[in-house]
Structures are given as structure tokens and as C-alpha cells.
């Protein structure tokens, strides 16, 4: 798994770097440099690839942080409903060329928690991003909140390709990625859900997964309110 991780990490970084390099060379070409429409075209490519590379770096740095036993979350009051609304808006902007649906059902009456806002935002983003990434066609993301037994429950469901029991038992393992054949068929470092679980555990919360092949996956986060 570590060997696959290193190979995949190299692939994930080389692709945007090569694309950005090609776009810059094109912009500086003597036949392009005086054509604003072409400069705008290649500039938009750079703008698209740069956040992709930054996201990968951020994920690596987050895992490195959690390798330090002394690392602590910066706890503050967080309105989970507001956070989810921000996420929905951001995903709608970033997936405007991809067909799909992102539905929120904010049923919890108590949605205020103590959490590290940045890390918890990344937790939710990772899970939702996976739901979109592992959808064969149009993605269908449903996020539901509710209260039960002095807890806030957040359920994030998709209608993607799903997972078998063996995959479900390994998804929180560092470097694990569900792959068949080419290790690059599944994008990512295999670190996202490891990070998710470690943040959740530091919050003294719990995360569970239910999934069925070809039907989808549901992640359930349970956060105590007391």
C-alpha cells in the first residue's frame, strides 16, 4: 500500500505540474502572446489545476500534523448547519459542469458544537468529495442532520458505486485505496478517510459507514452535545 501511495502521489503531482507547465509555455509562445482569447484559455487551465495541486498538498500536511502526538484541535463554537450551507455553495461552484444534486435536510434543532472549524470542514468536504468522485454518472449527495440522545447526527449519503464488506473494513486504513487493476484508476492518496477518522476521534465523536455495491454509501457521524 505504501508503494502504491508513493507511485500515486507522484502521478497526482506530475499531472497538474505538467499541465500548468504546458499552459505557461503556450501563453509565452510568440504566436499566442498577442492573442487575449488564447491567453484567457490557457490562464483558465492554470487556475483550474493550481487548486487541485494545493488540495493534495493540504491533505498531506493534515496527515503530517496528526502524526504529532502533541497536536490539538483549536476548538471553537461551530454552527454545523451554517458549515454545511457553505460546503453546498462551494461544491455547486466547483461542480457546475457536472450533473448532479446536493440536497441538505437540516432537521437538527441543536446544531452548535465545539470543534476545530477548519478540520471539521475538511472532514465533511472529504466525505462529500468521495461521494461525488465515486459516482458513475450524475452524483446524488444527501446530507441529513438530526438530534438523538444528546447527540448531533450527520448522515452523508451518495448513490455511487458502493463498497463490499472487505473494502468497508479497510477504508480508514492509511494509504488504502479501493483499486482494481491500474492503481491510478482511483484518484487520491488513500489518506482522506484516515484524516477524517483521526479528526473525528480527536473530537470524541464517532463515525460509521454503511454501503452496498452499486447502490451507494452512507457515512454517519455522531457528535456528543454535552
C-alpha positions in Angstrom: 0.0 0.0 0.0 2.9 2.4 0.8 4.5 1.6 -2.6 1.1 2.3 -4.3 0.9 5.5 -2.3 4.3 6.8 -3.5 3.5 5.9 -7.1 0.1 7.5 -7.0 1.4 10.6 -5.2 4.0 11.1 -7.9 1.3 10.7 -10.6 -1.1 13.1 -8.8 1.5 15.9 -8.6 3.1 15.3 -12.1 -0.2 15.7 -13.9 -1.1 19.2 -12.8 2.5 20.4 -12.9 2.9 19.1 -16.5 -0.4 20.8 -17.4 0.5 24.1 -15.8 3.9 24.0 -17.5 2.4 23.4 -20.9 -0.1 26.2 -20.4 2.6 28.6 -19.4 4.8 27.7 -22.4 1.7 28.2 -24.7 1.0 31.6 -23.2 4.6 32.7 -23.8 4.7 31.4 -27.3 5.2 34.2 -29.8 2.1 33.3 -31.8 -0.1 33.3 -28.7 1.2 36.1 -26.6 -0.7 38.8 -28.5 -4.0 36.8 -28.6 -6.1 37.6 -25.5 -8.6 34.9 -26.1 -5.9 32.2 -26.2 -4.2 33.7 -23.1 -7.5 33.6 -21.3 -8.0 29.9 -22.3 -4.6 28.8 -21.0 -4.9 31.0 -18.0 -8.1 29.3 -17.0 -6.3 25.9 -17.3 -3.7 27.1 -14.8 -6.4 28.5 -12.5 -8.1 25.1 -12.5 -5.0 23.0 -11.9 -3.5 25.1 -9.2 -6.2 24.4 -6.6 -6.1 20.7 -7.4 -2.4 20.7 -6.5 -3.0 22.8 -3.4 -5.7 20.4 -2.2 -3.3 17.4 -2.5 -0.6 19.3 -0.5 -3.2 20.2 2.1 -4.2 16.6 2.6 -0.6 15.5 3.0 0.1 18.3 5.6 -3.0 17.4 7.5 -1.9 13.8 7.9 1.6 15.0 8.9 0.0 17.2 11.6 -1.8 14.2 13.1 1.4 12.3 13.3 2.5 14.6 16.1 1.0 13.3 19.4 1.1 16.8 20.8 -1.2 18.2 18.1 -4.5 19.5 19.5 -7.6 20.8 17.8 -8.4 24.5 18.1 -11.9 24.2 19.5 -14.4 26.9 18.9 -18.2 27.2 18.6 -19.3 25.9 15.2 -22.8 26.1 13.6 -22.8 22.8 11.7 -25.8 23.9 9.6 -24.0 27.0 8.5 -20.9 25.0 7.7 -23.0 22.6 5.5 -24.6 25.5 3.7 -21.1 26.9 2.9 -20.0 23.4 1.7 -23.0 23.1 -0.6 -22.3 26.5 -2.1 -18.7 25.7 -2.7 -19.4 22.3 -4.2 -22.1 23.8 -6.5 -19.5 26.3 -7.8 -16.8 23.6 -8.3 -19.1 21.1 -10.0 -21.1 23.4 -12.2 -20.1 21.5 -15.3 -21.0 18.1 -13.7 -24.6 16.9 -13.5 -25.8 16.0 -10.0 -27.7 17.0 -7.0 -26.6 18.1 -3.5 -29.5 18.1 -1.0 -29.5 19.3 2.6 -32.1 18.2 5.2 -31.2 20.2 8.3 -33.6 18.7 10.8 -31.5 19.0 14.0 -32.8 21.6 16.4 -29.4 21.7 18.2 -26.6 22.1 15.6 -24.0 24.0 17.6 -20.9 22.1 18.6 -17.3 22.7 19.8 -14.9 21.8 17.1 -11.9 22.9 15.1 -13.8 24.6 12.3 -11.1 24.2 9.6 -10.5 20.5 10.3 -14.2 19.6 10.7 -15.0 21.5 7.4 -12.3 19.3 5.8 -13.8 16.2 7.3 -17.2 16.9 5.7 -15.6 18.0 2.4 -13.6 14.8 2.2 -16.6 12.6 2.6 -18.8 14.6 0.2 -15.9 14.7 -2.3 -15.6 10.9 -2.2 -19.4 10.6 -2.8 -19.1 12.7 -5.9 -15.8 11.0 -7.1 -17.2 7.5 -6.8 -20.5 8.2 -8.6 -20.6 6.6 -12.0 -22.8 9.2 -13.7 -24.7 12.2 -12.1 -23.8 12.4 -8.4 -26.6 12.4 -5.8 -25.4 13.6 -2.4 -27.9 13.8 0.6 -26.8 15.3 3.9 -29.2 14.9 6.9 -28.9 16.2 10.4 -30.9 15.2 13.5 -30.6 15.1 17.2 -30.9 11.9 19.3 -29.7 11.0 22.9 -27.9 14.4 23.4 -26.0 14.0 20.2 -25.9 15.6 16.8 -26.1 13.1 14.0 -24.9 13.9 10.5 -25.6 11.4 7.7 -23.9 11.9 4.3 -25.3 9.5 1.6 -24.5 9.0 -2.0 -25.8 6.8 -4.8 -22.4 5.9 -6.1 -20.7 2.6 -6.8 -20.7 1.5 -3.1 -18.3 -0.9 -1.3 -18.2 -4.5 -0.3 -17.6 -5.6 3.3 -13.9 -6.1 2.8 -13.4 -2.6 1.5 -15.6 -1.1 4.2 -13.3 -2.7 6.8 -10.2 -1.1 5.3 -11.2 2.4 4.2 -9.9 4.2 7.3 -6.5 2.5 7.0 -3.7 4.8 5.9 -2.7 4.5 2.3 -5.6 2.2 1.5 -7.4 2.9 -1.8 -10.1 0.8 -3.5 -8.3 -0.1 -6.7 -8.7 -2.7 -9.4 -6.0 -3.0 -12.0 -4.3 0.3 -12.6 -3.5 2.0 -9.3 -4.3 5.3 -10.8 -7.9 4.4 -11.7 -8.8 5.6 -8.2 -7.7 9.2 -7.7 -6.2 10.3 -4.4 -3.6 9.3 -1.9 -5.6 6.9 0.3 -5.2 9.5 3.2 -8.6 11.3 3.1 -10.6 8.9 5.3 -7.7 8.3 7.6 -7.6 12.0 8.3 -11.4 12.0 8.7 -11.4 9.3 11.3 -8.5 10.9 13.2 -10.2 14.3 13.4 -13.5 12.6 14.5 -11.7 10.7 17.2 -10.0 13.8 18.5 -13.4 15.4 18.7 -14.5 12.4 20.9 -17.1 11.6 18.3 -17.8 8.5 16.2 -18.0 7.7 12.5 -19.6 4.6 10.9 -20.1 3.5 7.3 -22.8 1.5 5.6 -22.5 0.6 2.0 -23.9 -1.7 -0.7 -22.3 -2.3 -4.1 -23.9 -0.4 -6.9 -26.3 1.3 -4.5 -24.3 3.8 -2.6 -22.7 4.6 0.7 -23.7 6.4 3.9 -21.3 7.8 6.5 -22.9 8.6 9.9 -21.1 11.0 12.3 -22.3 11.1 15.9 -21.1 14.1 17.9 -22.0 14.3 21.7 -23.5 17.7 22.6 -22.7 17.6 26.3 
